């Protein structure tokens, strides 16, 4: 895999959440770079709020109710705009299995498998993502101490043997709905995600 040395391009990005800076970094897909979205004053704090977000076209773009990805991204953009910091948008669609395979997994889920079982049925690990690129991007941005917006323990573990100090975790929980409750329960019960809002949800 190619290593990130520096950003390919940097630009301004006004959004409905406010103004951000945007940097593009080389990925293994030439036309689909990793992205760093950050506030102009992000380095003014000693400890910087960071969200590592893996691409989810169905959730981020089309507002899929099958997952909580799009809502997590919106929450993160609001949070980072308010508190300062950075969002790293990694090209790891479908937990790293790609869009077509994710859609195939959707079909398996309609046949009764959960999100973890569907990935395994397709011959993948339940979650084959890694976060080495995120570490490289943070190094390029000059970020050394972070508070990480996540519920995923694997993202926390990614910093164990790095020079970046993870000081705290910021929960980023989205209220479940009927369409994504089973998905969130699987993430909590089978993949170890640090979720609480699935408790007590009443299916109607």
N, C-alpha and C positions, 0 to 999 in steps of 0.2 A: 504494500500500500504506500502511496505517496505521502511524504511528510509535509506538514505545513511549516513554511518558514516565515511568511508574512502574507498580508492580505493582498488579493489580486486588485481590488478596487475598493474605494470608500466613497460614500455619498450621504446626502441628507435624505431623510425619509419622514415627511409629515404624515401622520396617521390620525384616525378618529380618536385615538387615545392620547395624542400629543406628538411632539417632534422627537425623532430619534436620529442617531447616526447608524449607518448600516455598512458593514464590511463583508465582503465575499472572500471565502477561502477555498482553495483547491480541494476537491473531493475526487473519488475514483470515477465520478461521472462528470465529464468536462462541462456540460451545459447545466449542471445542477450543483452548484457550489454549496458548501456549508456557509451559514450566515451568522454574523454576530450583530445583534440589534442592541444598541446601548444609548444611554443618556449622555449628553455632552459633559456633564459634571460627574461622571461615574467614579472617577479616581479621587474625588474630594473626601471620601470617607475611608477610614482605615480598613473597615470590614465591608465588603461589597456584596449586595444581594445579586444572586445569579440563578437563572433558570436554564437547565439543559432540556431542550424539547426536541424529541424525535419527530420528524415529518409524519403527518397523517393527513393525506389529501382529503379523504372522505370526511374527517372531522374538522380539520382546519379550514378547508375551502367550502365544502358542501354542507357543513353543519350536521353531520351524521349523529343520530341519537343512539347508535350502537355503542359508542364509547364516550369518554369525557375529555378527549384530547383537545377539541376546538375550544371548549369552555376553559380548560386549563391554560391554553395559550392566551385567550382573552384576559383571564384573571392575571396572568403573569405580565402582560403588557400594561394593564392598569397599575399593578403593583410597582413595576419597575419605573413607570413614568412618575409615580407619586414619590417613591423612595430613592430613586436613582439605582443604577446597576446595569446588568447586561442579560440578554437572552441569547443563548446559543442554539441555533436551529440546525439540527443535524439531519443529513439525508439518510435516514434509517427507517424508511417507510415500512409499516407493518412489523415493527420490532425487528427490522433488518432483513425481512424475507422478500420485500418488494411488493409493489401494488397488486400485480396480477395474482401472486400467491396469497396475498391478504384477501382478495375477493374470493378466491377459491376456499380460503378458510372461513369466510362468511357463509358460504354454501354449506360447509360441513357443520357450522354452528346451527344452521337452520335444520339440519338433520339430527341435532341433539348433542353434539359435542360442545364443550366450552372452549374459550379462546386458547387456553393452554393445550388442550387435547387436540384441537384442530391443527395447530402448528406441528405437534409431534406426528400426527397422522400424515402430514405432508412431507415428513422426513427432516424437519428442522428441530433445533432446540426450542424450548418454550419461549426463550428470549435470548437470541444470539447477538444482541447489540453489544458494542463496547464503547468506551468513552475516551479513548486515547486522543482522538481529534479534539475533543472538548478541552482536554488538558493543554494541548498545544495552542489552541486558540486563546485560552486564558493567559498563558504565558506571553503570547504576542501582545495581548491587551494590557500587560503589566499588572495583572490581578494576582495578589498573593494570599489574601485572606478573604474567605467568603462565608455568607449565609446562603444555603442552598434551598431553593423552593422545590420541594419534592416529597413524594410519599414512597419512593422506590429505594429500598435498601441497597440495591446494586449500584446506584449512582453515588450513594454515600461511600461504599467500599472502593469505588474508583479512585478516591483521593487518598487512600491509606498509604501508598508508597510514592507519593508525589511531593513536590516542594510547595504545593498550594495547601494552605491550612484551612480545613473546614471547621469553622467555629461553631456553627449552629445550623439547625434545620428549620425551615419555615413550612408548615403544612400547607398543602394546596388542594383541599378537598372540595369537590363539586357535589351538590345535592343530587342523589341518584334519582332516576326515573324508571318507569317500567321497562323501557327498551334497553337500558344499560345496567340494571341492577345485578343481573347474573354475571355480567362481565366484571363489575366491580367486586362482587363477592369472590369470583375466581382470583382476581388480583390479590385480594386480601388473604383468602384462606389457602390458596395453593402456590402463590408466588411471593407471599410475605410482605405485600405492600402495607404501609402504615395508615390504614383507613379506619374511620370510626362511623361515618355517616350511613353505612349500610345497616348498622344495628337498628332494629326497631322499625325498618321501612315496611309498610303494610302494602302487600300486593292486593289490588282490588279485583 
